[in-house]
Amino acid sequence: MAERRKYGKKYCKYTAMKVDYIDYKNIDLLKISMSERGKIMPRRLTGNSKNHQEMVEKAIKRARHMALVPYIVDTKNVTDAAFYR
């Protein structure tokens, strides 16, 4: 017999906030889809829609290129969150 889910259905936070475009300069908006180590979280964990996930990936990669977001976070020396703002 199949077991029931013990967690709620995931939903796209960007759709709920009615975001049309995800800009690479808006770091607070990008933090939703990033782990504490600075990695892009997959859709199956965040619940993002396909369109918003593609925008998030592109924006994070642009922000990394512009040095707004780190590529790698050294967890040995970090005691707080990955982002200092």
Biotite code that builds the C-alpha atoms (Angstrom):
import biotite.structure as struc

atoms = struc.array([
    struc.Atom([0.000, 0.000, 0.000], chain_id="A", res_id=1, res_name="MET", atom_name="CA", element="C"),
    struc.Atom([1.323, 3.439, -0.913], chain_id="A", res_id=2, res_name="ALA", atom_name="CA", element="C"),
    struc.Atom([2.228, 5.768, 1.915], chain_id="A", res_id=3, res_name="GLU", atom_name="CA", element="C"),
    struc.Atom([0.800, 9.247, 2.085], chain_id="A", res_id=4, res_name="ARG", atom_name="CA", element="C"),
    struc.Atom([2.932, 12.345, 1.798], chain_id="A", res_id=5, res_name="ARG", atom_name="CA", element="C"),
    struc.Atom([3.852, 13.989, 5.065], chain_id="A", res_id=6, res_name="LYS", atom_name="CA", element="C"),
    struc.Atom([4.713, 17.337, 3.519], chain_id="A", res_id=7, res_name="TYR", atom_name="CA", element="C"),
    struc.Atom([2.808, 19.987, 1.623], chain_id="A", res_id=8, res_name="GLY", atom_name="CA", element="C"),
    struc.Atom([2.876, 20.532, -2.117], chain_id="A", res_id=9, res_name="LYS", atom_name="CA", element="C"),
    struc.Atom([5.664, 22.829, -3.276], chain_id="A", res_id=10, res_name="LYS", atom_name="CA", element="C"),
    struc.Atom([4.708, 26.003, -5.108], chain_id="A", res_id=11, res_name="TYR", atom_name="CA", element="C"),
    struc.Atom([6.605, 28.630, -7.066], chain_id="A", res_id=12, res_name="CYS", atom_name="CA", element="C"),
    struc.Atom([7.410, 31.539, -4.745], chain_id="A", res_id=13, res_name="LYS", atom_name="CA", element="C"),
    struc.Atom([8.083, 33.842, -7.693], chain_id="A", res_id=14, res_name="TYR", atom_name="CA", element="C"),
    struc.Atom([4.630, 33.183, -9.130], chain_id="A", res_id=15, res_name="THR", atom_name="CA", element="C"),
    struc.Atom([3.090, 33.857, -5.727], chain_id="A", res_id=16, res_name="ALA", atom_name="CA", element="C"),
    struc.Atom([4.989, 37.182, -5.527], chain_id="A", res_id=17, res_name="MET", atom_name="CA", element="C"),
    struc.Atom([3.893, 37.975, -9.129], chain_id="A", res_id=18, res_name="LYS", atom_name="CA", element="C"),
    struc.Atom([7.456, 38.509, -10.360], chain_id="A", res_id=19, res_name="VAL", atom_name="CA", element="C"),
    struc.Atom([7.673, 38.983, -14.142], chain_id="A", res_id=20, res_name="ASP", atom_name="CA", element="C"),
    struc.Atom([11.442, 39.276, -14.458], chain_id="A", res_id=21, res_name="TYR", atom_name="CA", element="C"),
    struc.Atom([14.227, 38.229, -12.101], chain_id="A", res_id=22, res_name="ILE", atom_name="CA", element="C"),
    struc.Atom([17.062, 40.739, -12.242], chain_id="A", res_id=23, res_name="ASP", atom_name="CA", element="C"),
    struc.Atom([20.636, 39.771, -11.402], chain_id="A", res_id=24, res_name="TYR", atom_name="CA", element="C"),
    struc.Atom([21.067, 42.946, -9.313], chain_id="A", res_id=25, res_name="LYS", atom_name="CA", element="C"),
    struc.Atom([18.313, 41.962, -6.863], chain_id="A", res_id=26, res_name="ASN", atom_name="CA", element="C"),
    struc.Atom([20.324, 39.719, -4.548], chain_id="A", res_id=27, res_name="ILE", atom_name="CA", element="C"),
    struc.Atom([17.516, 39.339, -1.990], chain_id="A", res_id=28, res_name="ASP", atom_name="CA", element="C"),
    struc.Atom([15.283, 37.791, -4.651], chain_id="A", res_id=29, res_name="LEU", atom_name="CA", element="C"),
    struc.Atom([18.043, 35.422, -5.765], chain_id="A", res_id=30, res_name="LEU", atom_name="CA", element="C"),
    struc.Atom([18.725, 34.198, -2.210], chain_id="A", res_id=31, res_name="LYS", atom_name="CA", element="C"),
    struc.Atom([15.405, 32.316, -2.265], chain_id="A", res_id=32, res_name="ILE", atom_name="CA", element="C"),
    struc.Atom([16.784, 29.834, -4.800], chain_id="A", res_id=33, res_name="SER", atom_name="CA", element="C"),
    struc.Atom([20.328, 29.523, -3.454], chain_id="A", res_id=34, res_name="MET", atom_name="CA", element="C"),
    struc.Atom([21.690, 27.289, -0.730], chain_id="A", res_id=35, res_name="SER", atom_name="CA", element="C"),
    struc.Atom([23.774, 28.608, 2.171], chain_id="A", res_id=36, res_name="GLU", atom_name="CA", element="C"),
    struc.Atom([26.880, 27.517, 0.264], chain_id="A", res_id=37, res_name="ARG", atom_name="CA", element="C"),
    struc.Atom([25.924, 29.635, -2.764], chain_id="A", res_id=38, res_name="GLY", atom_name="CA", element="C"),
    struc.Atom([24.716, 26.831, -5.021], chain_id="A", res_id=39, res_name="LYS", atom_name="CA", element="C"),
    struc.Atom([21.651, 27.025, -7.230], chain_id="A", res_id=40, res_name="ILE", atom_name="CA", element="C"),
    struc.Atom([18.942, 24.831, -5.745], chain_id="A", res_id=41, res_name="MET", atom_name="CA", element="C"),
    struc.Atom([17.078, 22.511, -8.147], chain_id="A", res_id=42, res_name="PRO", atom_name="CA", element="C"),
    struc.Atom([13.425, 22.844, -9.043], chain_id="A", res_id=43, res_name="ARG", atom_name="CA", element="C"),
    struc.Atom([12.451, 19.722, -7.161], chain_id="A", res_id=44, res_name="ARG", atom_name="CA", element="C"),
    struc.Atom([13.594, 21.352, -3.898], chain_id="A", res_id=45, res_name="LEU", atom_name="CA", element="C"),
    struc.Atom([12.402, 24.925, -4.441], chain_id="A", res_id=46, res_name="THR", atom_name="CA", element="C"),
    struc.Atom([9.178, 24.194, -6.326], chain_id="A", res_id=47, res_name="GLY", atom_name="CA", element="C"),
    struc.Atom([9.914, 26.866, -8.930], chain_id="A", res_id=48, res_name="ASN", atom_name="CA", element="C"),
    struc.Atom([8.162, 26.773, -12.272], chain_id="A", res_id=49, res_name="SER", atom_name="CA", element="C"),
    struc.Atom([10.292, 26.004, -15.327], chain_id="A", res_id=50, res_name="LYS", atom_name="CA", element="C"),
    struc.Atom([10.184, 29.575, -16.599], chain_id="A", res_id=51, res_name="ASN", atom_name="CA", element="C"),
    struc.Atom([11.164, 31.108, -13.275], chain_id="A", res_id=52, res_name="HIS", atom_name="CA", element="C"),
    struc.Atom([13.893, 28.510, -12.667], chain_id="A", res_id=53, res_name="GLN", atom_name="CA", element="C"),
    struc.Atom([15.502, 29.377, -16.010], chain_id="A", res_id=54, res_name="GLU", atom_name="CA", element="C"),
    struc.Atom([15.376, 33.092, -15.143], chain_id="A", res_id=55, res_name="MET", atom_name="CA", element="C"),
    struc.Atom([16.880, 32.372, -11.707], chain_id="A", res_id=56, res_name="VAL", atom_name="CA", element="C"),
    struc.Atom([19.739, 30.353, -13.189], chain_id="A", res_id=57, res_name="GLU", atom_name="CA", element="C"),
    struc.Atom([20.562, 33.037, -15.724], chain_id="A", res_id=58, res_name="LYS", atom_name="CA", element="C"),
    struc.Atom([20.372, 35.805, -13.113], chain_id="A", res_id=59, res_name="ALA", atom_name="CA", element="C"),
    struc.Atom([22.588, 33.939, -10.614], chain_id="A", res_id=60, res_name="ILE", atom_name="CA", element="C"),
    struc.Atom([25.186, 33.213, -13.266], chain_id="A", res_id=61, res_name="LYS", atom_name="CA", element="C"),
    struc.Atom([25.195, 36.875, -14.308], chain_id="A", res_id=62, res_name="ARG", atom_name="CA", element="C"),
    struc.Atom([25.465, 37.999, -10.684], chain_id="A", res_id=63, res_name="ALA", atom_name="CA", element="C"),
    struc.Atom([28.422, 35.657, -10.170], chain_id="A", res_id=64, res_name="ARG", atom_name="CA", element="C"),
    struc.Atom([30.103, 37.049, -13.258], chain_id="A", res_id=65, res_name="HIS", atom_name="CA", element="C"),
    struc.Atom([29.597, 40.609, -11.964], chain_id="A", res_id=66, res_name="MET", atom_name="CA", element="C"),
    struc.Atom([30.960, 39.521, -8.526], chain_id="A", res_id=67, res_name="ALA", atom_name="CA", element="C"),
    struc.Atom([27.685, 40.271, -6.716], chain_id="A", res_id=68, res_name="LEU", atom_name="CA", element="C"),
    struc.Atom([27.385, 36.642, -5.588], chain_id="A", res_id=69, res_name="VAL", atom_name="CA", element="C"),
    struc.Atom([30.351, 34.387, -4.775], chain_id="A", res_id=70, res_name="PRO", atom_name="CA", element="C"),
    struc.Atom([31.113, 31.325, -6.886], chain_id="A", res_id=71, res_name="TYR", atom_name="CA", element="C"),
    struc.Atom([32.373, 29.369, -3.887], chain_id="A", res_id=72, res_name="ILE", atom_name="CA", element="C"),
    struc.Atom([31.732, 29.904, -0.161], chain_id="A", res_id=73, res_name="VAL", atom_name="CA", element="C"),
    struc.Atom([34.421, 28.633, 2.192], chain_id="A", res_id=74, res_name="ASP", atom_name="CA", element="C"),
    struc.Atom([32.489, 26.999, 5.018], chain_id="A", res_id=75, res_name="THR", atom_name="CA", element="C"),
    struc.Atom([35.553, 26.657, 7.253], chain_id="A", res_id=76, res_name="LYS", atom_name="CA", element="C"),
    struc.Atom([35.894, 30.401, 7.818], chain_id="A", res_id=77, res_name="ASN", atom_name="CA", element="C"),
    struc.Atom([32.220, 31.369, 7.589], chain_id="A", res_id=78, res_name="VAL", atom_name="CA", element="C"),
    struc.Atom([30.170, 31.514, 10.760], chain_id="A", res_id=79, res_name="THR", atom_name="CA", element="C"),
    struc.Atom([27.210, 33.526, 9.439], chain_id="A", res_id=80, res_name="ASP", atom_name="CA", element="C"),
    struc.Atom([25.213, 33.214, 6.248], chain_id="A", res_id=81, res_name="ALA", atom_name="CA", element="C"),
    struc.Atom([26.914, 33.076, 2.863], chain_id="A", res_id=82, res_name="ALA", atom_name="CA", element="C"),
    struc.Atom([25.800, 36.586, 1.993], chain_id="A", res_id=83, res_name="PHE", atom_name="CA", element="C"),
    struc.Atom([26.798, 39.696, 3.859], chain_id="A", res_id=84, res_name="TYR", atom_name="CA", element="C"),
    struc.Atom([24.654, 42.645, 3.031], chain_id="A", res_id=85, res_name="ARG", atom_name="CA", element="C"),
])
